[in-house]
Amino acid sequence: MDASLGLIVLIILVALAFDFINGFHDAANSIATVVSTRVLSPGTAVIWAAFFNFVAAFTFGTHVAKAIGSGMVDPGAINVWVILAALLGAIAWNLITWYWGLPSSSSHALIGGLCGAALAHGGTATLILGWDSKLAKTVYFILLSPLIGFLLGLLFMVIVTWIFRRSHPSAIDRTFRRGQLLSAALYSLGHGGNDAQKTMGIIVALLSTAKLADWAYQPGGKEIAWWIILLCHAAIALGTMSGGWRIVKTMGQKITKLKPVGGFCAESAGAVALFSASSLGIPVSTTHTITGSILGVGSTQSSSAVKWGVAENIVWAWVLTIPASAAISAGCVFLFEKFLY
């Protein structure tokens, strides 16, 4: 029991490390627009974003965590080594894409890692499949989240442009510099509310697999324990404070040039999409959503205002995320089964 308990604690620490790297990797999602428009300095922006990442613990429920924890993979058909392999695959892919400055999805890296590890261990029987399953809905939203972000960003920008069509540019700039503080806060709230829950779900799955489900839930067995919620939100907030500056440059400068009004519209569009997904328990990609929003805002200027070549590289990273993380995790399962048990 001591060895098993030690292994469980180790995997929980790896899960929190993934959560930290998620915040580090996805800091760009929360702060790129507000930094590129020079509304906040980079240091202030990461503190602002991290604060709202943590506050999200008290704002959203745990619908997304439950989808990850028991809605995609059958906890009874896997073991703790599978969960460790899933985390290692997701961490590896996050670090690879961070090195190349590509804003890939930490969410999809985790989901790909979990599915790849489960398939390597027990085949398709370990996956909860079906057209209306949580796994299927997640796949649908791989396509839908950037499209929704794009359409909302475009719509918000058109509406704001029409409302302020007679205002002086300097007045618009002043107004939306203040407005971006609110929109960045809302987006960071949505980011923390959706992404931190994915690590919660992994920890719940781990404890359920280890026959320690009582540790995972509050008395009554319905709501996830507060120690898991607070640790996961603290880890992602600390990761955000560390900042992934390579990706900030890609998101805030290389896709399109943003002014405060554009940053406000992109962040607001992303926040609306994330709030909606979290309330429905759908683990969407915050990266896909905000990238789509930025592209939607940029497209209202002219097609040449968007650097579509950069966008194409980002899309390729998206396409590769699930198979790449799945392959790494499957390789980890093979090594664990060959050498460790």
Beta strands, then each sheet from edge to edge (+ up, - down):
end
